């Protein structure tokens, strides 16, 4: 296949076969294992709803004929065959990231001496809404989020905890916790030191992918599976969990728990805590709208619409009693009608997702007060610029 026309004919022959299914997403991953346990899988470049010719080629070369989510191991010989089948594109290889990746894998594919065994897998995703089936799929889906192919909740992560192994993450790579002592002894007699950064099922995102245009002051504060859009700044006290993150420019100095989505041009001050699907929010997805400000040590268990502010130290829960007032400080009901004082009390849940609200505490009586927000914030543009 020395011409592009030959390559197109080759792909057409594959995709025209009965039962052929085009994947929604796919990628080549480098898998580390210990025995039957998967330690991690790094997918350097995932293809989402594109590069279907490459998908067909990999399905053909690896013999993957299923139309179900899954993976197959890829030998060095199969990688070589895939690279050879791209011969028509070798003269402009720099324009084709998938071919570059295959070339890099070929040039470096070997079995290193050490604790982990290493191989290459090809994963194919057909149904984004199916639960996680195994550790390879877990790593693929988490990296789909961190590579910004989908926003939080854009695919199913059901069952992810049960499929990932608990791992000690070290400067020698991932090691099973029960093997750390023995590996430390081996390292000592080689004049080496094993340093454990953390023991968890999730590694740090920055060790797998760094999205364009983000600043992350402490890599330990952002888990793999976080979605950090261009313009996001995560300060040392900030934290972003998996299946959570930002849609655009954002200052994160507080905690973005699992499931939480933060809108464009919003600011979470130091000590902010937002209830996630794993920390009290249950299945209620908490979202923070565009141009919202959460002051230091504040938080919310309800979603905020556009242009909302929660004053420092104020926590708004779904069950909280909220005293409502209009811009003239007159008591109003949920519909904005002026009422008697005492009849202006609503539950926090009734304000879920509403725009332009200001939450603060009345220092004279301790009431949680809500009234129209007179202004929206503006982030410092110089702190939220792309790397481009």
C-alpha positions as a printed NumPy array, in Angstrom:
array([[  0.   ,   0.   ,   0.   ],
       [  2.322,   2.678,  -1.27 ],
       [ -0.405,   5.094,  -2.341],
       [ -3.221,   6.786,  -0.484],
       [ -5.695,   5.251,  -2.916],
       [ -4.404,   1.785,  -2.039],
       [ -4.838,   2.614,   1.664],
       [ -8.402,   3.817,   1.111],
       [ -9.23 ,   0.6  ,  -0.748],
       [ -7.719,  -1.398,   2.107],
       [ -9.865,   0.425,   4.677],
       [-12.952,   0.072,   2.494],
       [-12.433,  -3.687,   2.29 ],
       [-12.315,  -3.883,   6.094],
       [-15.299,  -1.646,   6.833],
       [-17.526,  -3.248,   4.19 ],
       [-17.35 ,  -6.693,   5.79 ],
       [-20.533,  -8.016,   7.373],
       [-20.693,  -7.239,  11.06 ],
       [-18.012,  -4.55 ,  10.992],
       [-18.601,  -1.859,  13.626],
       [-16.952,   1.543,  13.752],
       [-15.754,   2.427,  17.28 ],
       [-16.696,   5.693,  18.927],
       [-13.192,   5.947,  20.373],
       [ -9.977,   3.944,  20.41 ],
       [ -6.344,   4.156,  21.375],
       [ -3.074,   2.338,  21.858],
       [ -1.989,   2.005,  25.472],
       [  1.129,   0.94 ,  27.347],
       [  0.083,  -1.478,  30.087],
       [  2.052,  -2.307,  33.223],
       [  1.099,  -5.478,  35.082],
       [  2.176,  -7.699,  37.931],
       [  0.963, -11.204,  37.24 ],
       [ -2.733, -10.97 ,  36.445],
       [ -3.131,  -7.55 ,  38.061],
       [ -3.104,  -4.409,  35.914],
       [ -1.081,  -1.668,  37.598],
       [ -1.775,   1.09 ,  35.09 ],
       [ -2.316,   1.802,  31.394],
       [ -1.062,   4.948,  29.674],
       [ -2.943,   5.969,  26.515],
       [ -0.755,   8.771,  25.076],
       [ -3.275,   9.85 ,  22.452],
       [ -6.911,   8.78 ,  22.368],
       [ -8.991,   9.164,  19.192],
       [-12.585,  10.228,  19.826],
       [-15.052,  10.066,  16.949],
       [-12.283,  10.453,  14.356],
       [ -9.379,   8.641,  12.596],
       [-11.705,   5.821,  11.529],
       [ -9.222,   4.591,   8.928],
       [ -6.654,   4.008,  11.651],
       [ -9.31 ,   2.28 ,  13.766],
       [-10.113,  -0.11 ,  10.91 ],
       [ -6.429,  -0.824,  10.327],
       [ -5.842,  -1.645,  14.002],
       [ -8.951,  -3.817,  14.15 ],
       [ -7.7  ,  -5.716,  11.119],
       [ -4.083,  -6.073,  12.233],
       [ -5.007,  -7.198,  15.755],
       [ -7.937,  -9.368,  14.712],
       [-10.41 ,  -7.449,  16.874],
       [-13.805,  -8.279,  15.338],
       [-16.118,  -7.604,  18.269],
       [-18.545,  -4.693,  18.32 ],
       [-18.442,  -4.615,  22.126],
       [-16.216,  -2.466,  24.321],
       [-12.9  ,  -4.222,  24.858],
       [ -9.195,  -4.503,  24.209],
       [ -6.612,  -6.777,  22.651],
       [ -2.885,  -7.083,  23.251],
       [ -0.7  ,  -5.88 ,  20.383],
       [  2.595,  -7.581,  19.584],
       [  5.633,  -5.835,  18.176],
       [  5.062,  -7.717,  14.922],
       [  1.506,  -6.387,  14.716],
       [  2.727,  -2.863,  15.366],
       [  5.257,  -3.298,  12.566],
       [  2.53 ,  -4.508,  10.219],
       [  0.365,  -1.513,  11.144],
       [  3.255,   0.863,  10.514],
       [  4.03 ,  -0.785,   7.163],
       [  0.386,  -0.461,   6.117],
       [  0.734,   3.284,   6.573],
       [  3.583,   3.416,   4.033],
       [  1.749,   5.967,   1.877],
       [  1.926,   8.471,   4.74 ],
       [  5.532,   7.943,   5.881],
       [  6.808,  10.912,   3.886],
       [  4.607,  13.258,   5.944],
       [  4.441,  11.269,   9.145],
       [  4.58 ,  14.376,  11.339],
       [  1.024,  15.2  ,  10.207],
       [ -0.319,  11.907,  11.541],
       [ -0.15 ,  11.526,  15.35 ],
       [ -1.308,   7.899,  15.292],
       [  1.477,   6.844,  12.936],
       [  4.019,   8.772,  15.023],
       [  2.797,   6.929,  18.138],
       [  3.082,   3.55 ,  16.426],
       [  6.617,   4.425,  15.35 ],
       [  7.535,   5.481,  18.894],
       [  6.127,   2.257,  20.318],
       [  8.076,   0.217,  17.787],
       [ 11.344,   2.   ,  18.532],
       [ 11.004,   1.475,  22.286],
       [  9.027,  -1.766,  22.638],
       [ 10.951,  -4.156,  24.866],
       [ 10.539,  -5.939,  28.169],
       [ 12.457,  -3.948,  30.792],
       [ 14.077,  -5.619,  33.755],
       [ 12.23 ,  -4.787,  36.918],
       [  9.051,  -5.264,  38.893],
       [  6.415,  -4.62 ,  36.214],
       [  5.828,  -6.442,  32.967],
       [  5.015,  -4.121,  30.064],
       [  3.016,  -4.65 ,  26.888],
       [  0.866,  -2.715,  24.42 ],
       [ -2.914,  -2.917,  24.145],
       [ -5.449,  -1.51 ,  21.698],
       [ -8.732,  -0.51 ,  23.315],
       [-11.976,   0.069,  21.352],
       [-15.008,   1.89 ,  22.791],
       [-18.361,   1.376,  21.095],
       [-20.83 ,   2.226,  23.872],
       [-19.867,   5.084,  26.189],
       [-22.781,   4.363,  28.525],
       [-21.793,   0.822,  29.496],
       [-20.327,   0.219,  32.948],
       [-16.571,  -0.266,  33.308],
       [-15.668,  -3.863,  32.51 ],
       [-11.994,  -4.06 ,  33.489],
       [ -8.955,  -2.021,  34.519],
       [ -7.885,  -1.291,  30.936],
       [-11.288,   0.219,  30.217],
       [-11.119,   2.193,  33.463],
       [ -7.833,   3.804,  32.461],
       [ -9.106,   4.463,  28.94 ],
       [-12.231,   6.235,  30.157],
       [-10.37 ,   8.237,  32.797],
       [ -7.939,   9.45 ,  30.153],
       [-10.804,  10.319,  27.803],
       [-11.836,  12.811,  30.474],
       [ -8.362,  14.149,  31.195],
       [ -7.598,  14.5  ,  27.475],
       [-10.809,  16.575,  27.242],
       [-12.585,  14.332,  24.75 ],
       [-15.679,  14.325,  26.978],
       [-16.838,  16.503,  29.834],
       [-17.605,  15.033,  33.262],
       [-20.567,  12.646,  33.067],
       [-19.935,  12.286,  29.326],
       [-19.409,   8.528,  29.685],
       [-20.166,   5.848,  32.256],
       [-17.668,   5.244,  35.058],
       [-19.996,   2.894,  36.916],
       [-17.968,   0.182,  38.618],
       [-14.613,   1.922,  38.184],
       [-13.557,   1.436,  41.822],
       [-14.073,  -2.301,  41.676],
       [-11.953,  -2.698,  38.537],
       [ -8.913,  -0.658,  39.585],
       [ -6.26 ,  -2.174,  41.827],
       [ -4.992,  -0.323,  44.864],
       [ -1.432,   0.665,  44.017],
       [  1.588,   2.23 ,  45.714],
       [  2.702,   4.959,  43.305],
       [  6.478,   5.287,  43.446],
       [  9.482,   6.749,  41.647],
       [ 10.03 ,   3.175,  40.356],
       [  6.539,   3.016,  38.907],
       [  3.363,   1.439,  40.302],
       [  3.876,  -1.377,  42.825],
       [  1.324,  -3.469,  44.683],
       [  1.272,  -2.395,  48.354],
       [  2.014,  -5.915,  49.567],
       [  5.215,  -5.959,  47.508],
       [  6.672,  -2.635,  48.681],
       [  8.787,  -4.093,  51.501],
       [ 10.494,  -6.679,  49.288],
       [ 11.046,  -4.158,  46.48 ],
       [ 12.588,  -1.688,  48.931],
       [ 15.109,  -4.313,  50.037],
       [ 16.043,  -5.062,  46.411],
       [ 16.403,  -1.363,  45.658],
       [ 18.567,  -0.75 ,  48.732],
       [ 21.156,  -3.3  ,  47.642],
       [ 21.25 ,  -1.645,  44.221],
       [ 21.993,   1.711,  45.829],
       [ 18.516,   2.978,  45.01 ],
       [ 15.641,   4.362,  47.066],
       [ 11.941,   3.743,  46.561],
       [  9.816,   6.79 ,  47.374],
       [  6.05 ,   6.303,  47.659],
       [  4.011,   9.382,  46.789],
       [  0.627,   7.857,  47.655],
       [ -1.328,   4.609,  47.897],
       [ -4.568,   4.782,  45.951],
       [ -6.482,   3.374,  43.017],
       [ -6.023,   6.627,  41.102],
       [ -2.698,   8.157,  39.991],
       [ -2.012,  11.843,  39.483],
       [ -3.284,  13.231,  36.183],
       [ -0.076,  15.123,  35.391],
       [  1.859,  11.837,  35.223],
       [ -0.305,  10.795,  32.258],
       [ -1.521,  13.956,  30.578],
       [ -1.09 ,  17.732,  30.89 ],
       [ -3.884,  19.577,  29.057],
       [ -2.945,  22.669,  27.087],
       [ -3.321,  26.026,  28.774],
       [ -3.589,  24.864,  32.389],
       [ -1.556,  25.582,  35.51 ],
       [ -1.457,  22.988,  38.279],
       [  0.619,  24.149,  41.226],
       [  0.626,  20.735,  42.936],
       [  0.294,  17.609,  40.802],
       [ -0.893,  15.565,  43.766],
       [ -4.097,  17.627,  43.896],
       [ -5.508,  16.533,  40.532],
       [ -6.518,  12.904,  40.026],
       [ -6.449,  11.071,  36.703],
       [ -9.921,  11.467,  35.236],
       [-10.144,  15.162,  36.101],
       [-11.288,  17.467,  33.289],
       [ -9.209,  20.665,  33.362],
       [-10.207,  22.864,  30.433],
       [ -7.986,  25.497,  28.837],
       [ -7.563,  28.443,  31.194],
       [ -7.865,  26.447,  34.413],
       [ -5.56 ,  27.266,  37.314],
       [ -5.397,  24.864,  40.256],
       [ -3.586,  26.449,  43.186],
       [ -1.727,  24.4  ,  45.864],
       [ -4.796,  24.176,  48.117],
       [ -7.092,  23.36 ,  45.191],
       [ -8.233,  19.83 ,  44.378],
       [ -9.982,  18.257,  41.389],
       [-11.315,  14.699,  41.612],
       [-11.978,  12.283,  38.739],
       [-15.135,  12.773,  36.627],
       [-15.157,  16.404,  37.729],
       [-13.559,  19.63 ,  36.596],
       [-13.928,  22.807,  34.606],
       [-15.456,  23.941,  31.329],
       [-13.137,  26.895,  30.761],
       [-11.228,  29.633,  32.584],
       [-11.423,  28.943,  36.302],
       [ -9.497,  29.649,  39.492],
       [ -9.551,  26.583,  41.741],
       [ -8.376,  27.162,  45.299],
       [-10.972,  24.853,  46.853],
       [-12.224,  21.309,  46.404],
       [-13.975,  20.154,  43.237],
       [-15.354,  16.809,  44.368],
       [-16.226,  13.865,  42.119],
       [-19.064,  14.704,  39.77 ],
       [-18.836,  18.493,  40.138],
       [-18.604,  20.686,  37.024],
       [-17.39 ,  24.309,  37.22 ],
       [-18.407,  26.797,  34.553],
       [-16.377,  29.352,  32.603],
       [-14.8  ,  32.334,  34.413],
       [-15.672,  31.086,  37.899],
       [-13.564,  31.368,  41.049],
       [-13.51 ,  28.913,  43.96 ],
       [-11.75 ,  30.581,  46.877],
       [ -9.451,  28.973,  49.403],
       [-11.108,  26.262,  51.486],
       [-14.21 ,  26.026,  49.278],
       [-15.957,  22.657,  49.472],
       [-18.532,  21.501,  46.926],
       [-20.536,  18.35 ,  47.615],
       [-19.847,  15.685,  45.011],
       [-21.486,  12.424,  44.082],
       [-19.085,  10.681,  46.485],
       [-19.185,  13.238,  49.313],
       [-22.805,  13.902,  50.178],
       [-24.232,  14.907,  46.821],
       [-25.222,  11.324,  46.032],
       [-26.606,  11.155,  42.478],
       [-27.421,  14.864,  42.381],
       [-24.845,  16.358,  40.028],
       [-23.648,  19.679,  41.433],
       [-22.672,  22.278,  38.855],
       [-21.303,  25.78 ,  39.249],
       [-22.416,  28.159,  36.508],
       [-20.371,  30.684,  34.567],
       [-18.999,  33.736,  36.401],
       [-19.668,  32.433,  39.894],
       [-17.654,  33.331,  42.99 ],
       [-17.415,  31.157,  46.068],
       [-15.645,  33.033,  48.851],
       [-13.023,  31.528,  51.139],
       [-14.265,  28.614,  53.273],
       [-17.689,  28.649,  51.653],
       [-19.448,  25.781,  49.943],
       [-22.584,  24.431,  48.368],
       [-24.685,  21.321,  48.131],
       [-26.897,  22.826,  45.418],
       [-26.08 ,  23.852,  41.882],
       [-25.497,  27.506,  41.065],
       [-26.647,  29.18 ,  37.875],
       [-24.97 ,  32.067,  36.072],
       [-23.372,  34.884,  38.063],
       [-23.945,  33.635,  41.62 ],
       [-21.873,  34.52 ,  44.682],
       [-21.592,  32.748,  48.019],
       [-19.979,  34.939,  50.665],
       [-16.944,  33.773,  52.602],
       [-17.718,  31.198,  55.273],
       [-21.267,  30.511,  54.042],
       [-22.377,  26.962,  53.231],
       [-25.602,  26.444,  51.284],
       [-27.138,  22.975,  51.612],
       [-30.28 ,  21.602,  50.004],
       [-32.045,  21.44 ,  53.376],
       [-30.907,  24.851,  54.644],
       [-33.521,  27.464,  55.513],
       [-32.936,  30.51 ,  53.332],
       [-34.472,  33.943,  53.951],
       [-35.18 ,  35.622,  50.599],
       [-35.144,  39.347,  49.86 ],
       [-35.284,  41.507,  46.74 ],
       [-32.739,  44.164,  45.757],
       [-34.497,  46.631,  48.088],
       [-34.138,  44.189,  51.004],
       [-37.881,  43.491,  51.067],
       [-38.939,  39.904,  51.96 ],
       [-40.095,  37.91 ,  48.918],
       [-41.278,  34.38 ,  48.18 ],
       [-39.763,  31.97 ,  45.634],
       [-41.679,  33.726,  42.833],
       [-40.345,  37.167,  43.758],
       [-43.614,  38.389,  45.274],
       [-43.273,  40.655,  48.314],
       [-44.531,  38.87 ,  51.432],
       [-44.456,  39.277,  55.196],
       [-41.228,  38.579,  57.055],
       [-41.229,  34.893,  58.011],
       [-43.071,  33.865,  54.868],
       [-39.946,  34.434,  52.806],
       [-38.242,  31.224,  53.941],
       [-37.445,  28.523,  51.374],
       [-35.253,  25.444,  51.339],
       [-31.909,  25.681,  49.595],
       [-33.002,  22.985,  47.136],
       [-35.668,  25.342,  45.746],
       [-32.895,  27.672,  44.575],
       [-30.98 ,  24.938,  42.778],
       [-29.531,  26.19 ,  39.483],
       [-31.004,  29.688,  39.624],
       [-29.028,  32.656,  38.224],
       [-27.64 ,  35.83 ,  39.787],
       [-28.088,  34.948,  43.462],
       [-26.059,  36.292,  46.378],
       [-25.88 ,  34.134,  49.523],
       [-24.641,  35.628,  52.788],
       [-25.186,  35.435,  56.543],
       [-27.087,  38.148,  58.39 ],
       [-24.653,  38.997,  61.174],
       [-27.46 ,  40.264,  63.437],
       [-29.544,  37.071,  63.546],
       [-27.423,  34.367,  61.856],
       [-29.964,  33.806,  59.065],
       [-28.817,  32.494,  55.683],
       [-29.949,  35.228,  53.326],
       [-30.391,  35.213,  49.555],
       [-30.961,  38.26 ,  47.394],
       [-30.204,  39.268,  43.781],
       [-26.487,  39.486,  43.04 ],
       [-25.691,  43.066,  41.965],
       [-22.543,  42.181,  40.032],
       [-20.609,  39.314,  38.505],
       [-16.907,  38.628,  38.848],
       [-14.132,  39.12 ,  36.321],
       [-11.095,  36.844,  36.461],
       [ -7.596,  38.235,  35.958],
       [ -7.032,  37.492,  32.261],
       [ -3.262,  37.21 ,  32.66 ],
       [ -3.709,  34.253,  35.012],
       [ -5.827,  32.238,  32.565],
       [ -4.129,  32.181,  29.174],
       [ -3.46 ,  29.297,  26.802],
       [  0.013,  27.912,  26.179],
       [ -0.502,  28.558,  22.455]])
